[in-house]
């Protein structure tokens, strides 16, 4: 494959993901978690199998179309599956250990990335490319098996709570027009997530090359390990950070703190020769806190019935933002060959672009806290204090008009929280 064809395999996955998750979120809200988890995990199996099958047509005109179709189907299933996962997690853990549950799912996701990084190349060297790709398809089959088990547990739990019929009734009421009713808090949260991730993922994509170009004494393998420290840190910290955020609350404050504490990372990388491992571990820590405070905040500002749509929109905006950032970074670095050493001034411009995204994240997160404070301060309450209020999954109103009566009762709610 040419470099363009190879990169197209990733591009079609990313852009399909960005488009499909919006429709997928609405479908999940309309047809339920069990429908979503079956459909999207099956698409992952189908997509990865087609991708593996394509490798058997090496040297023929069928290779690229088969592999691209596989990636398209896999992209349609994978991002959408994350939304179902988040929706199920939010339903069963809302008002309880929500950040811990999200943190654990993130930790397992990162464990997949780390194991992939350490094991796939060795597996390929021993068994060859085709068996490696079919091994990936087999992992998706295990994912489908997990989806069957989760669906069964979800159905049993719903029946025990007597909520199966009520949830289906709420789902039937969901309309695509409900998007217009999503609150200002929700959109500020989405922008905060987008700007934060705009600074993280495009950097990680080029971090290994940056380390080699700026710190010439590191080998390619060492540079890759240093760049991977971002994921290693988040893997280790995700669960404990989730427990901490569940205990102290203050999700909005943590969102601002993460953005502010990320600023020095890009400053150190751009203008100093401090060992890059310091910056990548630091970034991993702020990333862990951001992921455990920002994503679990979405279920707190939208009703359960429209959570899939809200998660889908947030994921789509995030991926479009990352896609555009990658294009901008590509223009800044301005090289078509991975072998060419990129001048330091170009890397500095890239870091300044990362800084600009982080500053935008600070602005949106501060605005988020201001708006949240005016509307009752849901994001900055501890789970312990606000557990009683969050127990009803459909409690969070959609419209400003519905929120006004809550503000009048603010003092009463506050005093109950202190007494509890």
Helices and strands as residue ranges (DSSP letters): H 3-31, H 33-54, G 55-57, H 62-93, H 98-127, H 129-161, H 164-173, G 176-181, H 184-214, H 220-227, H 229-248, H 251-271, H 276-301, G 304-306, H 307-333, H 344-374, G 378-380, H 383-390, H 400-408, H 410-419
